[in-house]
């Protein structure tokens, strides 16, 4: 049987699970601002160094992966589907102790296994002491539990499915504990356990040891912190205050070059989804400046940056920091497929209107024609 690991499939696997795991009851979140604002027809984005409206691309939030990366991912998938599990073991081992890179590779192996996991079963039998294989097996249990439960509110889930869901997650945590014993320095099993803790109804006294275990091994793990922020949000086992304090700590301790400060933006998104007031005042503005500074120091090829810039541009606009928002829109370029825009209806119109408002409120003057970085549509598309 031939499989194709299309980049869109990988993305949808990750995004779909993130959607399912993001709330205690699931269900859609409302539009952030009601009716989509429209930019004046007279607004000339290119005059302010921005991509013209007709060149905006709502298919994704940032540039696609390079052809070389896509070919490498497909080649790896074909190899392991063909029975060579050692290729998977070598692929993830090559990340060394760069634990964010390790997790990115872990997620790729997860996507491959969700298509066909026979190779993983073989790997587990051939090398039962491999921590990565054991952690991946536990991680798939978490995903399968959420697939059984679905994304509806708790009262909408049939009793038998909820019972299976409740049984699978504790089993996944136990599997994570066993995986953790195989390689004490590897944080992957701890990320899996932290992820499962919400659905397993772990109260803070049971969650905290899992969190401590993760941060002892990878104190700045991005995915781990995203999961931790979810645990402490009001819809799970915390509150708006606890979530924001968690996000601030992550931001304040993030090392240079890490995208971890972006967790603060995800916390703001959680506030808006609950229709809670966003932070205001000098400290809130300083936080946004600090996120912008932190993202500017993250390597350009980091895949998390485009989506974080989308959120940053939006929240800068909400905070009245319009000139800073325009700068982020310039860095974003043509990509407008982020949920912060698509949740408002038409992502192109929402994105374009937000740029128009930022330019108007910042009272910017059009650039001289010779200084405009985008001179025509063809240039904007490359």
PyMOL commands that set and color helices and strands:
alter all, ss='L'
color gray80, all
select helices_A, chain A and resi 7-21+45-48+53-55+67-81+85-93+99-115+118-126+131-149+154-156+159-182+188-199+204-217+222-231+240-253+259-273+282-296+305-318+322-332+339-342+347-362+369-371+377-380
alter helices_A, ss='H'
color red, helices_A
deselect
rebuild
show_as cartoon
